[in-house]
Amino acid sequence: MPRTSSLHSITSRDGGDGSVKKRIVLPAMLLLSLLLAGCQYTAAPADLLRKPQISADKEQLLAAVTKALPEFSIMMLPHSDNGQEAIRLIDLDGDGADEAVVTYYNEYSSPEIMALRLTENGWRQWLLVEQPLAREMTWLSIEDMDGDGTKELAVGWTGAFDSPAVLELYSFQSKAVRNDKGKLKLPPSASLPFSLAETADLDRDGNTELAVISESSSAGAAAELVVPVFQLTMYTWEDGRLTSKARTTLPEGVSLFDRMIMGNISTRHQGVVLEGGTGAHSLLTFMYAWNGRQLTLVYPTPELEKQGYGFSGKPTFSEDMNGDGIIELQRTWEAPGHEGVPYSDSLWMNEWLQWDGRTSFNKVAEQYVDPSYGIRLDIPESWKDSYTMVKPPRASYGIVTFQYYNAETDEIADLATVYVVPLSQWEGVEHVWRDEKRLFRSLGVHSGNQYAVSFHEDGLESLTAASRSDAQEMLKVRDSFSDYLSIDFAE
């Protein structure tokens, strides 16, 4: 990813199922004020009304952007983006000076990109990037794809219902042309159909690979049934043109691919991880290795697929979860002993797998993950293969109850419940718990909530002697429970 500087980074967190970035649409002046002042979304309304204190150079850019934007335009972020700013400063043409890149909806609600240059007379509009048939900008990447010092701009445009999505690549070495308003416009150097795309220097040779998923369709067993067919193609930008290096047809069963990440997939391999939906909630995960010439499917192997690997009953978010520079695959399965509960009340076990570069995918971590509250709990070693989870009563502020579970005897008993209590309610809740002589520990405060855990040491009477002994052993983690927990909202 190229080094960029920005006026301020804006992120959007999904309140439900992960760290999916979503576009943020605000009136242009308010968004610019937030960008320039560095205000947080959690600021009080009165804070947002104050005039931000900004430096003279940023004030000059603010005035130039405000003047250049069409009337009634609205600043926005692409749905998916290597950056996280509606205005970013980056050297596009390799002259050592940053240009300003602005993404917005124009007065006709069509997405556009504007580039401004800093001249001796101040910031001036330089180039426009537009696609009149587009209604959304679903993806954006600014990379020096061939290592020549000049950036290339790749944009994923989505049109109306009957207009296919296209990916267009723009070179800042191309000659600009005038649009019908007399503005300089950068014409696309390449255009191709796409549904998902990502860029990365997989070969570590200074050149960037572009991975694109495109969709076609074929007739199913019934004449009226249309089955989507997806292809993954690897491109490079060479000698001023986009060159296809490899193409593979993706496995069937996915209705739409939602996510693609690229990078190290083992200590010796680079590749691509794809996650695609198969229904309302379920998802398939695939991993492809890239050797510079071809793509090879390495996960799931036929043997692992027979064991259910690669399929998840809920969305997953594979990532480098331990900071070792290698992408781990997130695998989930429904908490045992509670398979009959409604989907809305179901909880899921999570394990992280790392490819050894040969035939094995080794478990590197097992966690309870709740993205809505930023929780990651490493499962204690003494719990593994002997626990399950259930949702506590909704009115209790509890988010998960960990239980002792004996799969052979079907014995279940509560061990610990994690709570997230609004700080405004915490004093009253704490008072009730102390009256109940409940054993609990504070886990910290985050985002206006008190995190706490309560242990159920007196709830093991129903267990047999052997199971009670095992459960009591599992409860020994109560004094170190906070060491297993991290609260971290994904950016």
C-alpha positions as CSV (number, residue, x, y, z in Angstrom):
1,M,0.0,0.0,0.0
2,P,1.5,3.4,-0.9
3,R,2.3,5.8,1.8
4,T,-0.4,8.4,2.1
5,S,-1.1,11.3,4.4
6,S,-4.6,12.5,5.1
7,L,-6.3,15.4,6.8
8,H,-8.0,12.9,9.1
9,S,-8.9,9.2,8.9
10,I,-12.6,8.4,9.1
11,T,-13.7,4.8,9.8
12,S,-17.1,3.2,10.1
13,R,-17.6,0.2,12.4
14,D,-20.3,-2.3,11.8
15,G,-22.4,-2.7,14.9
16,G,-23.2,-6.3,14.3
17,D,-21.1,-8.8,12.5
18,G,-17.6,-7.4,12.0
19,S,-15.3,-4.8,10.8
20,V,-16.9,-4.2,7.4
21,K,-16.3,-0.7,6.3
22,K,-19.3,1.3,5.1
23,R,-19.5,4.5,3.3
24,I,-20.1,7.6,5.3
25,V,-22.2,10.4,3.8
26,L,-22.3,13.8,5.4
27,P,-22.9,17.3,4.1
28,A,-19.6,18.4,2.6
29,M,-18.9,21.3,4.9
30,L,-19.6,19.2,8.1
31,L,-17.5,16.3,6.8
32,L,-14.6,18.6,5.9
33,S,-14.8,20.2,9.3
34,L,-14.6,16.8,10.9
35,L,-11.7,15.9,8.7
36,L,-9.8,19.0,9.4
37,A,-10.5,19.3,13.1
38,G,-10.0,15.6,13.9
39,C,-13.4,15.4,15.8
40,Q,-14.6,12.0,16.8
41,Y,-18.1,10.6,16.0
42,T,-18.6,10.2,19.8
43,A,-18.3,14.0,20.4
44,A,-21.2,15.7,21.9
45,P,-23.4,17.7,19.5
46,A,-22.2,21.0,21.1
47,D,-18.6,20.0,20.2
48,L,-19.6,19.5,16.6
49,L,-21.0,23.0,16.4
50,R,-17.7,24.7,17.4
51,K,-15.7,26.2,14.7
52,P,-12.7,23.9,14.2
53,Q,-9.2,25.3,14.7
54,I,-7.3,24.4,11.6
55,S,-3.9,25.3,10.1
56,A,-3.6,27.8,7.3
57,D,-2.6,25.3,4.7
58,K,-5.5,23.0,5.5
59,E,-7.9,26.0,5.6
60,Q,-6.6,26.8,2.1
61,L,-7.3,23.3,0.9
62,L,-10.8,23.4,2.6
63,A,-11.7,26.6,0.7
64,A,-10.4,25.1,-2.6
65,V,-12.3,21.9,-2.3
66,T,-15.5,23.7,-1.2
67,K,-15.2,26.0,-4.3
68,A,-14.4,23.1,-6.7
69,L,-17.2,20.8,-5.6
70,P,-20.4,21.0,-7.6
71,E,-23.4,22.6,-5.9
72,F,-25.4,20.1,-3.9
73,S,-22.6,17.5,-4.0
74,I,-22.0,15.3,-1.0
75,M,-18.7,13.9,0.3
76,M,-18.6,10.1,0.6
77,L,-16.3,7.1,1.1
78,P,-16.2,4.2,-1.3
79,H,-17.8,1.0,0.1
80,S,-14.3,-0.7,0.2
81,D,-11.1,1.2,0.0
82,N,-7.4,0.9,0.7
83,G,-7.7,4.2,2.5
84,Q,-10.3,5.6,4.9
85,E,-10.6,9.2,3.9
86,A,-13.0,11.2,1.7
87,I,-10.0,13.6,1.2
88,R,-6.5,12.1,1.0
89,L,-3.1,13.6,0.2
90,I,-0.9,11.5,-2.1
91,D,1.7,12.1,-4.7
92,L,-0.1,10.8,-7.9
93,D,2.4,11.8,-10.6
94,G,5.7,11.1,-8.9
95,D,6.9,14.8,-8.8
96,G,7.4,14.7,-5.0
97,A,4.4,16.9,-4.2
98,D,1.1,15.6,-2.9
99,E,-2.1,16.0,-4.7
100,A,-5.5,16.1,-3.0
101,V,-7.9,13.3,-4.0
102,V,-11.6,13.9,-3.2
103,T,-14.4,11.3,-3.5
104,Y,-18.0,12.6,-3.6
105,Y,-21.5,12.4,-5.1
106,N,-22.1,15.1,-7.7
107,E,-25.3,17.1,-8.1
108,Y,-26.8,14.2,-10.0
109,S,-26.0,11.7,-7.2
110,S,-23.3,10.1,-9.4
111,P,-20.0,9.2,-7.7
112,E,-16.9,11.1,-8.9
113,I,-13.3,11.6,-8.0
114,M,-11.6,15.0,-8.1
115,A,-7.8,15.6,-8.0
116,L,-6.5,19.0,-7.0
117,R,-2.9,20.3,-7.3
118,L,-1.1,22.9,-5.1
119,T,0.2,25.6,-7.4
120,E,1.9,28.9,-6.7
121,N,-1.6,30.4,-6.8
122,G,-3.0,27.8,-4.3
123,W,-5.0,24.6,-4.7
124,R,-6.5,24.2,-8.1
125,Q,-8.7,21.5,-9.7
126,W,-6.6,19.3,-11.9
127,L,-8.5,16.2,-13.1
128,L,-11.8,14.5,-12.8
129,V,-12.5,10.8,-12.8
130,E,-16.2,10.1,-13.7
131,Q,-18.4,7.3,-14.9
132,P,-21.8,8.7,-15.9
133,L,-23.6,5.4,-15.7
134,A,-22.4,4.7,-12.1
135,R,-24.6,5.0,-9.1
136,E,-22.1,3.8,-6.5
137,M,-18.3,3.6,-6.1
138,T,-17.9,0.2,-4.6
139,W,-14.1,-0.1,-4.6
140,L,-11.0,2.2,-4.8
141,S,-7.3,1.6,-4.9
142,I,-4.4,4.0,-5.6
143,E,-1.2,2.1,-6.2
144,D,2.0,2.4,-8.2
145,M,1.3,-0.8,-9.9
146,D,4.4,-1.1,-12.1
147,G,7.0,0.6,-9.8
148,D,7.7,3.6,-12.1
149,G,6.9,6.2,-9.4
150,T,3.5,7.2,-10.9
151,K,0.3,6.0,-9.3
152,E,-2.5,4.1,-11.0
153,L,-6.1,4.5,-9.9
154,A,-8.4,1.5,-9.9
155,V,-12.1,2.2,-9.4
156,G,-15.0,-0.2,-9.1
157,W,-18.2,1.3,-10.4
158,T,-21.7,-0.1,-9.9
159,G,-24.6,1.2,-12.0
160,A,-28.4,0.8,-11.9
161,F,-30.1,-2.6,-11.7
162,D,-29.7,-3.3,-15.4
163,S,-26.2,-1.9,-15.7
164,P,-23.2,-4.2,-15.0
165,A,-20.5,-3.3,-12.5
166,V,-17.2,-2.4,-14.1
167,L,-13.7,-1.9,-12.9
168,E,-11.8,0.9,-14.6
169,L,-8.1,1.5,-14.3
170,Y,-6.8,5.1,-14.8
171,S,-3.2,6.0,-15.4
172,F,-1.9,9.5,-14.4
173,Q,0.5,9.3,-17.4
174,S,-2.5,9.3,-19.8
175,K,-3.5,12.4,-21.6
176,A,-6.5,14.2,-20.1
177,V,-9.5,15.1,-22.3
178,R,-12.3,17.7,-21.8
179,N,-15.7,16.6,-20.7
180,D,-18.9,18.3,-21.8
181,K,-18.4,20.9,-19.1
182,G,-14.9,21.8,-20.3
183,K,-13.3,20.1,-17.2
184,L,-10.2,18.0,-17.7
185,K,-11.2,14.3,-17.4
186,L,-8.9,11.3,-17.1
187,P,-10.0,8.6,-19.5
188,P,-9.9,5.0,-18.4
189,S,-6.9,2.9,-19.7
190,A,-8.7,-0.4,-19.1
191,S,-12.3,-1.5,-18.3
192,L,-13.5,-4.9,-17.3
193,P,-16.5,-6.5,-15.5
194,F,-16.0,-7.2,-11.8
195,S,-17.9,-8.0,-8.6
196,L,-14.9,-7.8,-6.2
197,A,-11.3,-6.7,-6.5
198,E,-8.1,-6.2,-4.4
199,T,-4.5,-5.2,-5.0
200,A,-1.2,-6.3,-3.3
201,D,2.4,-6.9,-4.2
202,L,2.3,-10.6,-3.9
203,D,5.6,-11.3,-5.6
204,R,7.5,-8.8,-3.5
205,D,9.1,-7.5,-6.7
206,G,7.8,-3.9,-6.3
207,N,5.0,-4.4,-8.8
208,T,1.3,-4.7,-7.7
209,E,-1.0,-7.6,-8.7
210,L,-4.7,-6.9,-9.2
211,A,-7.1,-9.7,-8.4
212,V,-10.5,-9.4,-9.9
213,I,-13.6,-11.6,-9.4
214,S,-16.1,-11.4,-12.3
215,E,-19.4,-13.1,-12.6
216,S,-21.3,-14.8,-15.4
217,S,-24.2,-17.2,-15.3
218,S,-25.2,-20.6,-16.6
219,A,-28.5,-22.5,-16.8
220,G,-29.1,-24.9,-13.9
221,A,-30.9,-28.2,-14.0
222,A,-34.2,-26.4,-14.5
223,A,-34.4,-24.0,-17.5
224,E,-35.5,-21.2,-15.3
225,L,-32.7,-21.6,-12.8
226,V,-29.7,-19.3,-13.3
227,V,-26.5,-20.4,-11.5
228,P,-23.8,-17.7,-11.0
229,V,-20.4,-18.7,-12.2
230,F,-17.4,-16.7,-10.8
231,Q,-13.9,-16.4,-12.1
232,L,-10.8,-15.1,-10.3
233,T,-8.2,-13.4,-12.6
234,M,-4.8,-12.0,-11.7
235,Y,-3.6,-8.9,-13.6
236,T,-0.5,-6.8,-13.7
237,W,0.0,-3.3,-15.2
238,E,2.8,-3.6,-17.8
239,D,3.9,-1.1,-20.5
240,G,0.7,1.0,-20.0
241,R,-1.8,-1.8,-20.3
242,L,-3.5,-4.3,-18.0
243,T,-2.2,-7.9,-18.6
244,S,-4.0,-11.1,-17.5
245,K,-1.5,-13.5,-15.9
246,A,-3.8,-16.3,-14.7
247,R,-7.5,-17.1,-14.5
248,T,-9.4,-19.8,-12.6
249,T,-13.1,-20.7,-12.3
250,L,-14.1,-20.6,-8.6
251,P,-16.0,-23.5,-6.9
252,E,-19.8,-23.5,-7.2
253,G,-22.1,-22.8,-4.4
254,V,-21.5,-19.1,-3.7
255,S,-24.3,-16.7,-4.5
256,L,-22.0,-13.6,-4.0
257,F,-18.4,-13.1,-3.0
258,D,-18.3,-10.6,-0.1
259,R,-14.6,-10.3,0.8
260,M,-11.2,-10.8,-0.6
261,I,-7.8,-10.4,1.2
262,M,-4.3,-10.8,-0.3
263,G,-1.0,-11.4,1.3
264,N,1.2,-14.1,3.0
265,I,-0.8,-17.3,3.5
266,S,2.1,-19.3,4.9
267,T,5.7,-18.7,5.7
268,R,6.6,-19.4,2.1
269,H,3.6,-18.6,0.1
270,Q,1.5,-15.6,-1.0
271,G,-2.0,-15.8,-2.1
272,V,-5.7,-14.8,-2.0
273,V,-8.4,-15.6,0.6
274,L,-12.0,-15.4,-0.6
275,E,-15.2,-15.5,1.5
276,G,-18.6,-15.7,-0.2
277,G,-22.2,-16.1,1.0
278,T,-24.3,-19.2,0.2
279,G,-27.5,-18.1,1.8
280,A,-28.9,-15.8,4.4
281,H,-26.0,-16.4,6.9
282,S,-23.8,-19.2,5.7
283,L,-20.5,-18.7,4.0
284,L,-17.8,-20.5,2.1
285,T,-14.0,-19.8,2.4
286,F,-11.4,-20.5,-0.2
287,M,-7.6,-20.0,-0.2
288,Y,-5.5,-19.8,-3.4
289,A,-1.8,-19.8,-3.6
290,W,-0.1,-17.6,-6.2
291,N,3.3,-18.4,-7.6
292,G,3.5,-15.6,-10.2
293,R,2.1,-17.8,-13.0
294,Q,-0.9,-19.7,-11.7
295,L,-3.5,-19.9,-8.9
296,T,-3.8,-23.1,-6.9
297,L,-6.7,-23.9,-4.5
298,V,-5.1,-25.0,-1.2
299,Y,-8.2,-24.7,1.1
300,P,-10.3,-26.5,1.7
301,T,-8.6,-29.7,0.5
302,P,-11.1,-32.5,-0.5
303,E,-10.3,-34.3,2.8
304,L,-11.0,-31.2,4.9
305,E,-14.1,-30.4,2.9
306,K,-15.6,-33.8,3.8
307,Q,-15.1,-32.8,7.5
308,G,-17.0,-29.6,7.0
309,Y,-14.0,-27.3,6.7
310,G,-14.5,-24.3,4.4
311,F,-18.2,-23.9,5.4
312,S,-19.5,-21.7,8.1
313,G,-23.0,-21.1,9.3
314,K,-22.2,-17.5,10.0
315,P,-20.0,-14.8,8.4
316,T,-16.3,-15.1,9.0
317,F,-13.5,-12.6,8.8
318,S,-10.2,-14.3,8.1
319,E,-7.2,-12.1,8.8
320,D,-3.8,-11.9,10.3
321,M,-5.2,-12.3,13.8
322,N,-1.9,-12.7,15.7
323,G,0.3,-10.1,14.0
324,D,2.8,-12.6,12.5
325,G,2.3,-11.3,9.0
326,I,0.4,-14.4,7.8
327,I,-3.3,-14.6,7.1
328,E,-5.2,-17.0,9.4
329,L,-8.5,-18.6,8.3
330,Q,-11.4,-18.2,10.7
331,R,-13.4,-21.4,11.1
332,T,-16.6,-21.5,13.1
333,W,-19.1,-24.0,14.3
334,E,-22.2,-23.8,16.4
335,A,-21.8,-24.2,20.2
336,P,-22.5,-27.9,21.0
337,G,-25.4,-28.9,23.1
338,H,-27.5,-25.9,21.9
339,E,-28.0,-26.8,18.2
340,G,-31.7,-26.4,18.4
341,V,-31.8,-22.7,19.4
342,P,-33.0,-20.1,16.9
343,Y,-30.3,-18.6,14.8
344,S,-30.7,-15.2,16.5
345,D,-29.7,-16.8,19.8
346,S,-27.0,-19.1,18.5
347,L,-23.4,-18.7,19.5
348,W,-20.4,-19.9,17.6
349,M,-17.0,-21.4,18.5
350,N,-14.1,-19.8,16.6
351,E,-10.7,-21.2,15.8
352,W,-8.0,-19.8,13.6
353,L,-6.1,-22.0,11.2
354,Q,-2.7,-21.3,9.6
355,W,-1.4,-23.2,6.5
356,D,1.9,-24.9,7.0
357,G,2.7,-24.5,3.2
358,R,2.2,-28.2,2.6
359,T,-0.8,-30.3,3.6
360,S,-1.8,-29.2,7.1
361,F,-3.8,-26.3,8.5
362,N,-2.8,-25.9,12.1
363,K,-5.0,-24.4,14.8
364,V,-3.1,-21.3,16.2
365,A,-5.9,-20.0,18.4
366,E,-9.4,-20.7,19.7
367,Q,-11.5,-17.7,20.7
368,Y,-14.9,-16.4,21.6
369,V,-15.4,-13.4,19.3
370,D,-18.1,-10.7,19.6
371,P,-17.3,-7.9,17.2
372,S,-20.3,-5.8,18.3
373,Y,-18.7,-5.3,21.7
374,G,-15.1,-5.6,20.4
375,I,-14.5,-8.7,22.5
376,R,-11.9,-11.4,21.8
377,L,-11.5,-14.0,24.5
378,D,-8.8,-16.6,24.2
379,I,-10.2,-19.9,25.3
380,P,-8.1,-21.2,28.3
381,E,-6.3,-24.4,27.7
382,S,-8.2,-26.1,30.5
383,W,-11.5,-25.3,28.8
384,K,-10.8,-26.8,25.4
385,D,-13.1,-29.7,24.4
386,S,-15.0,-29.3,27.6
387,Y,-17.0,-26.1,27.2
388,T,-20.0,-24.6,25.3
389,M,-21.8,-21.3,25.3
390,V,-25.3,-20.0,25.6
391,K,-26.9,-16.5,25.5
392,P,-28.0,-15.3,29.0
393,P,-31.5,-13.7,29.5
394,R,-31.7,-10.5,27.4
395,A,-32.6,-8.3,30.4
396,S,-29.5,-9.2,32.4
397,Y,-26.8,-7.3,30.3
398,G,-25.1,-10.6,29.8
399,I,-23.8,-11.3,26.3
400,V,-22.4,-14.9,26.8
401,T,-22.5,-17.6,29.4
402,F,-19.7,-20.2,29.2
403,Q,-20.7,-23.6,30.4
404,Y,-19.0,-26.9,31.3
405,Y,-20.0,-29.4,28.7
406,N,-19.5,-33.2,28.7
407,A,-20.3,-34.4,25.2
408,E,-20.4,-38.1,26.3
409,T,-22.9,-37.6,29.1
410,D,-24.6,-34.4,27.9
411,E,-23.9,-32.8,31.3
412,I,-24.0,-29.0,31.2
413,A,-23.4,-26.4,34.0
414,D,-22.8,-22.7,34.0
415,L,-19.3,-21.5,34.6
416,A,-19.0,-17.8,33.9
417,T,-21.1,-15.0,32.3
418,V,-19.6,-11.9,30.6
419,Y,-21.6,-8.7,31.0
420,V,-21.5,-5.4,29.1
421,V,-23.4,-2.8,31.2
422,P,-23.9,0.9,30.3
423,L,-22.0,3.0,32.7
424,S,-25.1,4.9,33.5
425,Q,-26.6,1.7,34.8
426,W,-23.5,0.2,36.4
427,E,-23.9,1.6,39.9
428,G,-27.3,0.1,40.3
429,V,-26.3,-3.3,38.8
430,E,-23.3,-3.5,41.0
431,H,-25.4,-2.8,44.1
432,V,-27.8,-5.6,43.2
433,W,-24.9,-8.0,42.6
434,R,-23.3,-7.2,45.9
435,D,-26.6,-7.8,47.7
436,E,-26.9,-11.1,45.9
437,K,-23.3,-11.9,47.1
438,R,-22.5,-12.7,43.5
439,L,-18.8,-13.4,42.7
440,F,-17.8,-11.0,39.9
441,R,-14.8,-9.1,38.6
442,S,-14.5,-5.9,36.6
443,L,-12.9,-6.4,33.2
444,G,-12.5,-2.7,32.4
445,V,-14.4,0.2,30.8
446,H,-14.7,0.8,27.1
447,S,-16.9,3.0,24.8
448,G,-19.2,4.0,27.7
449,N,-19.7,0.4,28.9
450,Q,-18.5,-1.5,32.0
451,Y,-17.3,-5.0,31.1
452,A,-17.5,-7.6,33.9
453,V,-17.6,-11.3,34.5
454,S,-19.5,-13.3,37.1
455,F,-18.6,-16.9,38.1
456,H,-21.1,-19.6,38.9
457,E,-19.2,-21.6,41.5
458,D,-22.4,-22.8,43.2
459,G,-24.0,-24.1,40.0
460,L,-22.2,-27.4,39.7
461,E,-24.3,-29.6,42.1
462,S,-26.2,-31.3,39.3
463,L,-23.0,-32.7,37.8
464,T,-21.6,-36.2,38.6
465,A,-18.5,-36.3,40.8
466,A,-16.1,-36.7,37.9
467,S,-17.6,-33.8,35.9
468,R,-17.9,-31.6,38.9
469,S,-14.1,-32.1,39.5
470,D,-13.4,-31.1,35.8
471,A,-15.6,-28.0,36.1
472,Q,-14.0,-26.9,39.3
473,E,-10.6,-27.2,37.6
474,M,-11.9,-25.0,34.8
475,L,-13.0,-22.4,37.3
476,K,-9.5,-21.9,38.5
477,V,-9.0,-19.3,35.7
478,R,-11.2,-16.8,37.5
479,D,-8.3,-15.0,39.0
480,S,-6.6,-14.6,35.6
481,F,-9.7,-14.4,33.4
482,S,-8.9,-10.8,32.3
483,D,-5.6,-12.0,30.9
484,Y,-7.5,-13.9,28.3
485,L,-9.7,-11.0,27.2
486,S,-9.0,-8.1,24.9
487,I,-11.5,-5.3,23.9
488,D,-10.6,-4.0,20.5
489,F,-12.9,-2.5,18.0
490,A,-11.7,-3.2,14.4
491,E,-10.9,-0.2,12.3
